[in-house]
Amino acid sequence: MHAEFVQLSLTPILIGIFASVACALPGNFLILRRQALIGDAISHVVLPGIVVAFLLTGGVASMAMMLGAAGAAVLAVLLIEAVKRLGRIEPGAAMGVVFTSMFAGGVLLLEQSDTSSVHLDVQHALMGNLESLIWFKAKGWHSLADPAALAALPDELPRMALVCLVVVALTVIFWRPLKISTFDEGFARAIGLPVAAIGFGLVVTAAVAAVAAFDAVGSIIVIAMFICPPAAARLMTNRLEAQVLWSVGFAVLAAVLGYVFAGYGPLWFGGAEAVSAAGMIAAVSGLILGLACLFGPCRARVGQGRDPAEA
Amino acid sequence: MSDLLAALTLQAGYNAALVAIGAALLGFAAGAAGTFLFLRKRALVSDAVAHATLPGVGLAFILMVALGGDGRSLLGLLAGSAVTAGVGLLLVEWIARRTRLAEDAAIGAVLSVFFGIGVVLLTVIQTMSSGRQAGLESFLLGSTAGMLYLDAVVIAVGGALSVLAVWVLRRPMTLVSFDPDYAAACGYDVRRIDLAMMALVMAVTVIGLKIVGLILIVAMLIVPPVTARFWTERAGRVIWIAAGLGAVSGYVGAAVSASAPALPTGPIIVLTATALFLLSLLFAPARGVLAAVLRHRRFQRRVHRRQGLLALARGELIHDPLTLSVLRRAGLIRADGVATEAGRAQAAKAARDEHRWEIARLVNQDTALTGRYDGLTPIERVFTADQIAEFDRHLGPPRPVAGDAAGA
């Protein structure tokens, strides 16, 4: 049982946790800046990015894919800004125009090119394939100390861990400027912070997290983790520090519970096969958010106590 | 090319013709319904609605199989998707109204969670014995390949009903889109009209699932209204222009997709709409980028001409190449920079107008009039001939301009 757990479930759970945390951290700031849907837009435009990278390089080397996806994400952000300014269109609609168009272009390219030989299709891009990231060489917990077995870990694990670490480091290093520019842009500008650069850096960080996570777990988890854990955390506390910690906790909880429910839940109900782990992780994060909406201590708007007539 | 022509003229076969007509009707309804959403600045709510249809499709399939059917009836699947889309919509409203979370966070949360649940249900269905060939994945990106006559009828009737609903509700919905407070003061129930608007969006989404798919249907609701907005400033016209653009995108997209293999219908429709959007963004008469550039250049030239004339009047050297070229092209200076007869006359006029403005500011205390001085507006457009004659009494007779501009 232990050996089986290490072999089949340990790496997917760890990858899920790293992906969730890497997305939830920038999500906190995106939500406070009313940019929550940037995550949605980014996770859609990743598809054309990897398709173009595939067409240019002819292979599925993950570095090229990551670069293509990150390039597409940055391009999308610039295009959204351009459409917003040039056409004087409200941000939501500008975003909708850009990401749907790029996604449609990606699907068309994918259909036009011969990708049948490689594992590249829309469904995989959306749903990921967390369950397949298993650690073949593992014999049990002791394999964690065995260099030969460790070398056979799926590539996604070290990459996701690295990205997660980078995101955590960036959040800690740029904590003060991020916090100040998020809450009071005018003040941040007055004390000389490069507000526009901070905003763009945040979006790029989110894009990097999204691209790395997308590669391993599909875009549903990416959108869900950008929004649900930070949103639930926002309803738990009024302090940013606490909110970020809550969101990390919720992200880890959703990843673990989601994976366990997906893998073992059907067995409890007499089913034979597991269901999609990515979908289940998103569903659990939604459940957490739902509970926070109903019972979170700070769920009401400031100054708007609960109306006794409506409660 | 002839394949495309055949498809565009509905000659490419029975199925392709059905799809093209259905897509045109859908595009019409989506463009019109999306306009209200766009004017209300809630375009992305439709994204949440669209993604929330997926669990409904799965649940409806499971339910129909459990009741003994084969689970693939389009009407049943669409009914199921409408139910969860409605639940998702209400949840977005509820989260945005009852908690401190902003609407965008609510949209993102509902979108991702419902989609996640939908994916879980799809994997459940794949393990069911009757689910292996269900083909429910086609609802993600739409698929028109095997569309049945009955499916096309469902889409056409649904599209027509949505258009009718837009027609009936256009006045209250336009009012609410522009000024909800005023609408409330007029006695309209804003919340109910909002819900009706959303119900319309939901209907279009559900109808579009089969053709465009749930990921791209938002484009049908967002892109045509944004495009239409470039062409007019009147709400009543935006609705019908958006509807027309949506219909054209749907029709052309479906036809192009039918004309060759490996051209998926949904993405082609969306890219057609995007092409129309880009054309409008660049070339629309008043709000387009090209028009703005031309406007800017015209303004720039007026400023340079005016400043150049004043410099001529003061006998100063002109160094700026743009000013020189503007004056030269207007025949106000010669190639060597010396003012021509016409140039001296206009320079004298410009200088005199400047002096008239100075007097005007002294004599006339009405800042609403003197405040209109911007160096470009002709003084004759602000003051009457009598007033200008009055200023001229203070100034004395006109003075001629002698000098040459570029030195010499």
Interface residues (C-beta under 8 A of the other chain):
Chain A: I31 R34 Q35 A36 L37 G39 D40 H44 V83 L86 G87 R88 I89 E90 G92 A93 A94 M95 G96 V97 T100 S101 F103 A104 G105 V107 L108 E111 Q112 V122 Q123 L126 M127 I220 I221 I223 A224 F226 I227 C228 A231 R234 L235 A262 P266 G271 A272 E273 A274 V275 S276 A278 G279 M280 I281 A282 A283 S285 G286 L289 C293 G296 C298 R299 A300 R301 V302
Chain B: F38 K41 R42 A43 L44 S46 D47 W94 I95 R98 T99 R100 L101 A102 D104 A105 I107 G108 A109 L111 S112 V113 F114 F115 G116 I117 G118 V119 V120 L122 T123 V124 T127 E137 L140 L141 I215 L216 V218 A219 I222 V223 P225 V226 R229 F230 A262 L263 P264 G266 P267 I268 V270 L271 T274 F277 L281 R287 V289 A292
